[in-house]
């Protein structure tokens, strides 16, 4: 019977092409608008490293002003660490892996008479950074831990930078001049764009991956500038770059890899002991409060998905509802126009249940066609987002299989829901009155 109902639905749609097209268009517009915003919100809040996000933890300690909590919120903790704390915690090596990190930038001086210097972003980190975050390499490997300790001038290039400076060849072992200093290339990473960029949401959760990676300890010797978010509750004690590094200004991130709950509990105990030790040195004037947040907890606390994006999603759902209300009116008009046909079928023995199923199948077919058209509009909407924000949002503006299934399911279920009242009205037509009118 289902195949027969599909055949009847197809004929009904062909018999009233304009009315059917209006309903399909209404559903398509609602699905297109809603799926554009749903897809962006879904990908913005997706787990960027699902196989180990529960093992990676961002560290927060309350090193802030004794008289005013961070962001004037008693429950909030500083979202970054000082240079002192970042280096101390990393050197302690109390986790399976750990890395302090920060963002900087410098001028690259390519070799060749025609090559022009250009500015590049830098991720200062420790060697554990690459294994912690599963950074893929096409050439070479990360520097080892001895390079961190000895402040060796080694560097890892992004694939894009390697193409710009070395033409894309295997550049491991070659020299590159960055910030007026010669560095030896030890590795080149493949295309790597985690989205959101959870390891540094403070400086842009949807920014592009840095172009260079070098040992965190070199920041002091090379006096590399701070490109990231910087917050201070008091002025540095002294002048110059060294005084700034040793100040209570926060501009560094710190992540640790803890494989299980026992490791997490032990690390938190160590963190509490560290803060108590620093209190004896005259630091950390606020009450003891430390926090370890895994990847998803960290993104939620930092509101990676902004309220504006959530509001746009709910507005798109309201637009879909308006489209469905219009579809209900059009279905009511269409099914009412079939009163004579419905009355005749009732008179020759068709049950109300059979008619109900028939017209719901027709509503579902209209919804499915509207959903397919809506997917096309969603693709156009996502392409518009790409044109506005650039190629780096490619991963945020792509319909995957799950989103396609969601779109078609919403279209199908919403069209069936929209067809319930018109179908009920149509099935309650008195056949005798319709036959008399004929």
C-alpha positions as CSV (number, residue, x, y, z in Angstrom):
1,X,0.0,0.0,0.0
2,X,2.8,2.4,0.7
3,X,4.0,2.3,-2.9
4,X,0.4,3.0,-4.0
5,X,0.2,6.0,-1.6
6,X,3.5,7.3,-3.1
7,X,2.1,7.0,-6.6
8,X,-1.0,8.9,-5.5
9,X,1.1,11.6,-3.8
10,X,3.3,12.0,-6.9
11,X,0.2,12.4,-9.1
12,X,-1.4,14.9,-6.6
13,X,1.8,17.0,-6.7
14,X,1.8,17.0,-10.5
15,X,-1.9,17.9,-10.6
16,X,-1.3,21.1,-8.5
17,X,2.3,22.1,-9.5
18,X,2.1,25.8,-8.3
19,X,0.6,25.0,-4.9
20,X,3.0,22.1,-4.4
21,X,6.0,24.3,-5.5
22,X,4.9,27.0,-2.9
23,X,4.9,24.4,-0.1
24,X,8.2,22.9,-1.2
25,X,9.7,26.4,-1.4
26,X,8.4,27.3,2.1
27,X,9.9,24.2,3.7
28,X,13.2,24.6,1.7
29,X,13.6,28.2,3.0
30,X,13.0,27.2,6.6
31,X,15.3,24.1,6.3
32,X,18.0,26.2,4.5
33,X,18.1,28.9,7.1
34,X,17.9,26.6,10.1
35,X,20.5,24.1,8.8
36,X,23.0,26.9,8.0
37,X,23.0,28.0,11.6
38,X,22.6,24.5,13.1
39,X,25.7,23.3,11.1
40,X,27.8,26.3,12.2
41,X,26.8,25.9,15.9
42,X,27.2,22.1,15.8
43,X,30.8,22.3,14.4
44,X,31.7,25.2,16.6
45,X,30.8,23.2,19.7
46,X,32.1,19.8,18.4
47,X,34.8,17.9,20.2
48,X,38.0,18.8,18.4
49,X,40.0,15.9,19.6
50,X,37.4,13.3,20.6
51,X,39.7,10.3,21.3
52,X,41.6,12.1,24.1
53,X,39.7,15.2,25.0
54,X,38.9,13.7,28.4
55,X,42.7,13.3,29.0
56,X,43.8,16.8,28.2
57,X,43.4,19.5,30.9
58,X,43.8,23.2,30.9
59,X,45.3,24.6,34.1
60,X,44.0,27.6,36.0
61,X,45.3,29.0,39.3
62,X,44.1,32.1,41.1
63,X,47.1,34.4,41.0
64,X,44.9,37.5,40.7
65,X,44.4,40.7,42.6
66,X,43.6,40.1,46.3
67,X,41.0,42.9,46.3
68,X,39.2,42.1,43.1
69,X,38.4,38.7,41.6
70,X,39.2,38.0,37.9
71,X,36.5,39.6,35.7
72,X,34.8,40.7,38.9
73,X,33.4,37.2,39.3
74,X,34.1,35.3,42.5
75,X,33.8,32.0,40.7
76,X,36.1,32.9,37.8
77,X,39.8,32.1,37.7
78,X,42.4,33.8,35.5
79,X,42.2,32.1,32.0
80,X,46.0,32.2,31.5
81,X,49.2,31.8,33.6
82,X,52.2,34.0,34.3
83,X,55.5,33.2,32.8
84,X,56.8,32.1,36.2
85,X,54.0,29.6,36.8
86,X,53.9,28.3,33.3
87,X,57.6,27.5,33.3
88,X,57.6,26.1,36.9
89,X,54.7,23.8,36.2
90,X,56.1,22.5,32.9
91,X,59.6,21.9,34.4
92,X,58.1,19.9,37.3
93,X,57.0,17.2,34.8
94,X,54.2,15.9,37.1
95,X,52.0,14.8,34.2
96,X,52.3,12.3,31.4
97,X,52.9,15.2,29.1
98,X,52.8,19.0,29.7
99,X,53.4,22.1,27.8
100,X,53.3,25.8,28.6
101,X,52.7,27.8,25.4
102,X,52.1,31.3,24.2
103,X,51.6,33.2,20.9
104,X,54.2,35.5,19.3
105,X,55.4,36.6,15.9
106,X,58.5,37.6,14.0
107,X,59.9,38.4,10.6
108,X,61.1,35.6,8.4
109,X,63.9,36.4,6.0
110,X,63.9,33.9,3.1
111,X,67.1,33.3,1.1
112,X,67.3,34.6,-2.4
113,X,67.6,38.0,-4.0
114,X,64.0,38.1,-5.0
115,X,62.6,36.8,-1.7
116,X,60.9,39.4,0.5
117,X,60.8,39.2,4.3
118,X,57.4,38.5,5.7
119,X,55.8,38.4,9.1
120,X,54.7,35.0,10.6
121,X,52.8,33.9,13.7
122,X,54.7,31.7,16.2
123,X,53.5,29.1,18.7
124,X,56.0,29.0,21.5
125,X,55.7,25.6,23.2
126,X,57.5,22.6,24.6
127,X,58.2,19.4,22.8
128,X,55.3,17.6,24.4
129,X,52.9,19.9,22.5
130,X,53.0,17.9,19.4
131,X,52.3,14.5,20.9
132,X,49.6,15.9,23.2
133,X,47.6,17.4,20.4
134,X,48.4,14.7,17.7
135,X,50.1,17.2,15.4
136,X,50.7,15.5,12.0
137,X,54.2,15.7,10.3
138,X,55.1,15.4,6.7
139,X,58.8,15.8,7.2
140,X,61.0,15.3,10.2
141,X,59.6,15.3,13.8
142,X,59.3,17.6,16.8
143,X,62.4,18.8,18.7
144,X,63.3,16.7,21.7
145,X,63.1,17.7,25.4
146,X,66.8,18.5,25.5
147,X,66.2,21.3,23.0
148,X,63.8,22.8,25.5
149,X,66.3,22.6,28.3
150,X,69.3,23.8,26.3
151,X,67.3,26.6,24.5
152,X,68.4,25.3,21.1
153,X,67.5,27.3,18.1
154,X,65.3,24.7,16.4
155,X,62.1,25.2,14.6
156,X,59.1,23.4,13.1
157,X,57.4,24.9,10.1
158,X,53.8,24.8,8.9
159,X,53.2,23.3,5.5
160,X,52.3,26.7,4.2
161,X,55.5,28.3,5.5
162,X,57.6,25.5,4.1
163,X,56.1,26.1,0.7
164,X,56.7,29.8,0.9
165,X,60.3,29.6,2.0
166,X,61.6,26.2,0.6
167,X,59.1,25.5,-2.2
168,X,57.5,22.6,-0.4
169,X,60.6,20.3,-0.4
170,X,61.9,18.4,2.6
171,X,63.6,21.2,4.5
172,X,64.6,19.3,7.6
173,X,68.2,20.2,8.4
174,X,68.1,23.5,6.5
175,X,68.5,26.9,8.1
176,X,65.9,29.7,8.2
177,X,66.3,33.2,9.6
178,X,63.5,34.2,12.0
179,X,63.7,37.4,14.2
180,X,67.2,37.9,12.9
181,X,68.3,34.5,14.3
182,X,69.4,31.4,12.4
183,X,67.2,28.4,13.2
184,X,67.5,24.8,12.1
185,X,64.4,23.2,10.7
186,X,63.6,19.9,12.5
187,X,60.2,19.2,11.1
188,X,57.3,20.3,8.9
189,X,53.7,19.7,9.9
190,X,51.0,18.7,7.5
191,X,47.8,20.7,7.1
192,X,46.5,21.0,10.7
193,X,43.6,23.1,11.7
194,X,41.8,22.0,14.8
195,X,38.4,23.7,15.0
196,X,37.8,25.1,17.5
197,X,41.5,25.9,18.3
198,X,40.9,24.7,21.8
199,X,44.5,24.9,23.0
200,X,44.3,28.7,22.8
201,X,40.7,30.0,22.8
202,X,41.8,33.2,24.5
203,X,43.5,34.4,21.3
204,X,40.8,33.3,18.9
205,X,39.1,29.9,19.0
206,X,38.6,30.1,15.2
207,X,41.9,31.6,14.2
208,X,44.3,29.9,11.8
209,X,47.1,27.6,13.1
210,X,50.4,29.3,13.7
211,X,53.0,29.3,10.9
212,X,56.0,28.5,13.1
213,X,56.6,26.5,16.2
214,X,59.7,27.0,18.4
215,X,60.8,26.2,22.0
216,X,59.0,28.2,24.7
217,X,62.3,29.0,26.5
218,X,63.5,31.1,23.5
219,X,61.0,33.8,24.2
220,X,63.2,35.2,27.0
221,X,66.5,35.1,25.1
222,X,65.1,36.5,21.8
223,X,62.7,38.8,23.6
224,X,59.9,37.8,21.4
225,X,56.8,40.0,21.6
226,X,53.6,38.9,23.1
227,X,50.9,38.5,20.4
228,X,48.3,37.1,22.5
229,X,45.8,38.3,25.1
230,X,47.7,39.9,28.0
231,X,46.2,40.9,31.4
232,X,47.8,42.4,34.4
233,X,46.5,43.2,37.9
234,X,49.6,45.2,38.8
235,X,52.6,46.8,37.1
236,X,55.9,44.8,36.7
237,X,58.5,45.4,39.3
238,X,61.1,47.1,37.2
239,X,61.7,48.0,33.6
240,X,62.5,45.9,30.6
241,X,61.5,42.6,29.0
242,X,62.8,40.5,31.9
243,X,60.8,42.4,34.4
244,X,57.7,41.9,32.2
245,X,58.3,38.2,32.1
246,X,58.6,37.9,35.8
247,X,55.6,40.0,36.5
248,X,52.1,38.9,37.5
249,X,50.8,39.5,34.0
250,X,49.1,36.5,32.5
251,X,49.7,35.7,28.8
252,X,50.5,32.0,28.7
253,X,48.5,28.8,28.4
254,X,49.2,25.5,30.1
255,X,47.9,22.0,29.1
256,X,48.7,18.7,30.7
257,X,47.8,15.1,29.6
258,X,46.5,13.0,32.5
259,X,45.4,9.5,31.4
260,X,43.0,8.7,34.2
261,X,41.2,10.0,37.3
262,X,44.0,8.9,39.6
263,X,46.5,11.0,37.6
264,X,44.1,13.9,37.6
265,X,43.6,13.8,41.4
266,X,47.4,13.5,42.0
267,X,48.1,16.4,39.7
268,X,45.5,18.6,41.4
269,X,47.2,17.7,44.8
270,X,50.5,18.8,43.3
271,X,49.0,22.0,42.0
272,X,47.6,22.9,45.4
273,X,51.0,22.2,47.0
274,X,52.7,24.4,44.4
275,X,50.4,27.3,45.1
276,X,50.9,26.9,48.9
277,X,54.6,27.0,48.3
278,X,54.3,30.2,46.2
279,X,52.1,31.7,49.0
280,X,55.1,31.4,51.3
281,X,57.1,33.4,48.8
282,X,54.6,36.2,48.9
283,X,52.6,35.4,45.8
284,X,49.0,34.1,45.3
285,X,47.3,36.4,47.8
286,X,43.8,35.1,47.1
287,X,42.3,32.0,48.7
288,X,43.4,28.6,47.3
289,X,41.4,27.8,44.2
290,X,42.8,25.8,41.3
291,X,41.0,24.1,38.4
292,X,41.7,21.5,35.8
293,X,39.3,21.6,32.9
294,X,39.2,19.1,30.1
295,X,38.8,20.1,26.5
296,X,35.0,20.3,26.4
297,X,34.7,21.8,29.9
298,X,37.2,24.5,28.9
299,X,35.4,25.4,25.7
300,X,32.1,25.6,27.5
301,X,33.5,27.8,30.3
302,X,35.1,30.1,27.7
303,X,31.8,30.3,25.8
304,X,33.5,29.3,22.5
305,X,30.0,29.2,20.9
306,X,29.0,32.8,21.4
307,X,25.5,33.9,22.4
308,X,25.0,35.7,19.1
309,X,25.4,32.4,17.2
310,X,23.0,30.6,19.5
311,X,20.5,33.4,19.1
312,X,20.8,33.2,15.3
313,X,20.1,29.5,15.5
314,X,16.9,30.0,17.6
315,X,15.8,32.8,15.2
316,X,16.2,30.4,12.3
317,X,14.1,27.8,14.1
318,X,11.4,30.5,14.5
319,X,11.6,31.2,10.8
320,X,11.2,27.5,10.1
321,X,8.1,27.5,12.3
322,X,6.7,30.4,10.2
323,X,7.4,28.5,7.0
324,X,5.6,25.5,8.5
325,X,2.6,27.6,9.4
326,X,2.4,28.7,5.8
327,X,2.7,25.1,4.7
328,X,-0.2,24.1,7.0
329,X,-2.4,26.8,5.3
330,X,-1.4,25.6,1.8
331,X,-2.0,22.0,2.7
332,X,-5.4,22.9,4.1
333,X,-6.3,24.7,0.9
334,X,-5.0,21.8,-1.2
335,X,-6.7,19.0,0.7
336,X,-10.0,21.0,0.9
337,X,-9.9,21.3,-2.9
338,X,-9.8,17.5,-3.0
339,X,-13.1,17.2,-1.1
340,X,-15.0,15.6,-3.9
341,X,-12.3,12.9,-4.5
342,X,-12.1,12.2,-0.7
343,X,-15.9,11.9,-0.5
344,X,-16.0,9.5,-3.4
345,X,-13.3,7.3,-1.9
346,X,-15.1,7.2,1.4
347,X,-18.4,6.3,-0.3
348,X,-16.8,3.4,-2.2
349,X,-15.4,1.9,1.0
350,X,-12.1,3.5,1.8
351,X,-11.5,4.0,5.5
352,X,-10.6,7.2,7.2
353,X,-7.3,5.5,8.3
354,X,-6.4,4.7,4.7
355,X,-7.1,8.3,3.7
356,X,-5.1,9.6,6.6
357,X,-2.1,7.5,5.7
358,X,-2.4,8.6,2.0
359,X,-2.4,12.3,2.8
360,X,0.4,12.0,5.4
361,X,2.5,10.3,2.8
362,X,1.8,13.2,0.4
363,X,2.8,15.6,3.2
364,X,6.0,13.7,3.8
365,X,6.9,13.6,0.1
366,X,6.5,17.4,0.0
367,X,8.6,17.7,3.1
368,X,11.3,15.5,1.7
369,X,11.5,17.4,-1.6
370,X,11.6,20.6,0.5
371,X,14.4,19.2,2.6
372,X,16.5,18.3,-0.5
373,X,16.0,21.8,-1.8
374,X,16.7,23.2,1.6
375,X,20.0,21.4,1.7
376,X,20.9,23.2,-1.5
377,X,20.1,26.5,0.1
378,X,22.1,25.5,3.2
379,X,25.1,24.8,1.1
380,X,24.7,28.3,-0.5
381,X,24.4,29.8,3.0
382,X,27.6,28.1,4.1
383,X,29.4,29.2,1.0
384,X,28.4,32.7,1.9
385,X,29.9,32.3,5.3
386,X,33.1,31.1,3.7
387,X,33.2,34.1,1.4
388,X,32.8,36.4,4.4
389,X,35.3,34.8,6.8
390,X,37.8,33.2,4.5
391,X,39.1,29.7,3.9
392,X,40.1,29.0,7.5
393,X,36.4,28.4,8.3
394,X,36.1,25.6,5.8
395,X,35.7,23.1,8.6
396,X,33.0,25.2,10.2
397,X,31.0,25.6,6.9
398,X,30.7,22.1,5.6
399,X,27.6,19.8,5.7
400,X,28.7,16.4,6.8
401,X,26.6,13.2,6.6
402,X,25.1,13.7,10.1
403,X,23.9,17.2,9.2
404,X,22.4,16.0,6.0
405,X,20.5,13.3,7.9
406,X,19.4,15.9,10.5
407,X,18.1,18.2,7.7
408,X,16.1,15.6,5.9
409,X,14.7,14.3,9.3
410,X,13.6,17.8,10.3
411,X,12.0,18.4,6.9
412,X,10.2,15.0,7.0
413,X,9.0,15.2,10.6
414,X,8.0,18.9,10.4
415,X,6.1,18.3,7.1
416,X,4.2,15.4,8.6
417,X,3.4,17.5,11.7
418,X,2.3,20.3,9.4
419,X,0.0,17.8,7.5
420,X,-1.7,16.4,10.6
421,X,-4.4,19.0,10.9
422,X,-5.2,19.5,7.2
423,X,-5.3,15.7,6.8
424,X,-7.6,15.3,9.8
425,X,-9.9,18.0,8.4
426,X,-9.9,16.3,5.0
427,X,-10.7,12.8,6.4
428,X,-13.7,14.2,8.3
429,X,-15.5,15.4,5.2
430,X,-19.1,14.0,5.0
431,X,-19.2,11.9,1.8
432,X,-22.9,12.3,1.3
433,X,-22.7,16.2,1.0
434,X,-19.9,15.9,-1.4
435,X,-21.6,13.4,-3.6
436,X,-24.8,15.5,-3.7
437,X,-22.8,18.6,-4.7
438,X,-21.5,16.5,-7.7
